[in-house]
Amino acid sequence: MATEINEKIQVGAIFRGSKIRPAWFVWEGRKYVVKDVTYSWYARDGNVTYCHFSVTDGANLFEISFNLNTVEWRLNKIWEGV
């Protein structure tokens, strides 16, 4: 079962043209290295576009998102021990 988090995070990402790949993120003072991006998708909320990523650190699954308008990252959900 997913736990809703919805907190701002710091993310190290690689931008190549229009493609974005998160490499790591920091949440609650701990750095998580992204071992794999399992899925990505775009969503709109009014005039705001978000790029969502399902990522794993090898032990947990996370949903993180990038707000293309404000250039902010958020940790949306976590599935622990997946």
C-alpha positions as CSV (number, residue, x, y, z in Angstrom):
1,M,0.0,0.0,0.0
2,A,1.2,3.5,-0.9
3,T,1.9,6.2,1.7
4,E,1.1,9.7,0.6
5,I,4.0,12.1,1.3
6,N,3.6,15.2,-0.9
7,E,6.7,17.0,0.3
8,K,9.3,19.1,-1.6
9,I,12.5,17.3,-2.2
10,Q,15.9,18.1,-3.7
11,V,16.7,16.1,-6.9
12,G,19.8,15.6,-9.0
13,A,18.5,15.0,-12.6
14,I,19.9,14.7,-16.1
15,F,18.3,16.8,-18.7
16,R,18.9,15.8,-22.3
17,G,16.8,17.8,-24.7
18,S,13.2,17.3,-23.7
19,K,14.0,14.2,-21.6
20,I,14.4,14.2,-17.8
21,R,16.0,11.4,-15.8
22,P,16.2,11.7,-12.0
23,A,19.5,10.3,-10.7
24,W,19.1,10.9,-6.9
25,F,16.9,12.7,-4.4
26,V,17.1,13.9,-0.8
27,W,14.2,13.4,1.5
28,E,14.3,14.0,5.3
29,G,18.0,14.4,5.2
30,R,18.7,11.1,3.5
31,K,20.0,10.7,-0.1
32,Y,18.3,8.0,-2.2
33,V,20.1,6.9,-5.4
34,V,17.7,6.1,-8.3
35,K,18.6,2.7,-9.6
36,D,15.8,2.6,-12.2
37,V,13.0,4.7,-13.6
38,T,10.2,2.2,-13.9
39,Y,7.6,4.5,-15.6
40,S,7.2,8.2,-16.4
41,W,4.2,10.3,-17.5
42,Y,2.9,13.8,-17.9
43,A,-0.2,15.2,-16.2
44,R,-1.8,18.6,-16.3
45,D,-3.7,20.5,-13.6
46,G,-5.1,23.6,-15.2
47,N,-2.1,25.5,-16.7
48,V,0.4,23.5,-14.7
49,T,2.3,20.6,-16.3
50,Y,3.9,17.9,-14.2
51,C,6.3,15.2,-15.2
52,H,5.8,12.2,-12.9
53,F,8.3,9.4,-12.4
54,S,8.0,6.0,-10.7
55,V,11.6,5.3,-9.4
56,T,13.2,2.7,-7.3
57,D,16.3,2.7,-5.1
58,G,16.4,-1.1,-5.2
59,A,14.4,-1.5,-1.9
60,N,11.5,0.9,-2.2
61,L,9.3,2.4,-4.9
62,F,8.7,6.1,-5.1
63,E,6.5,8.5,-7.1
64,I,8.2,11.8,-7.6
65,S,7.1,14.7,-9.8
66,F,8.6,17.7,-11.4
67,N,6.5,20.9,-11.8
68,L,7.5,22.3,-15.2
69,N,6.1,25.7,-14.3
70,T,7.8,26.3,-10.9
71,V,10.7,23.9,-11.5
72,E,10.1,22.2,-8.2
73,W,10.3,18.5,-7.3
74,R,8.0,16.7,-4.9
75,L,7.9,13.2,-3.4
76,N,4.3,12.2,-3.9
77,K,4.1,8.6,-2.6
78,I,6.3,5.8,-1.3
79,W,5.8,2.0,-1.3
80,E,8.2,0.5,1.2
81,G,9.8,-2.9,0.8
82,V,8.5,-3.4,-2.8
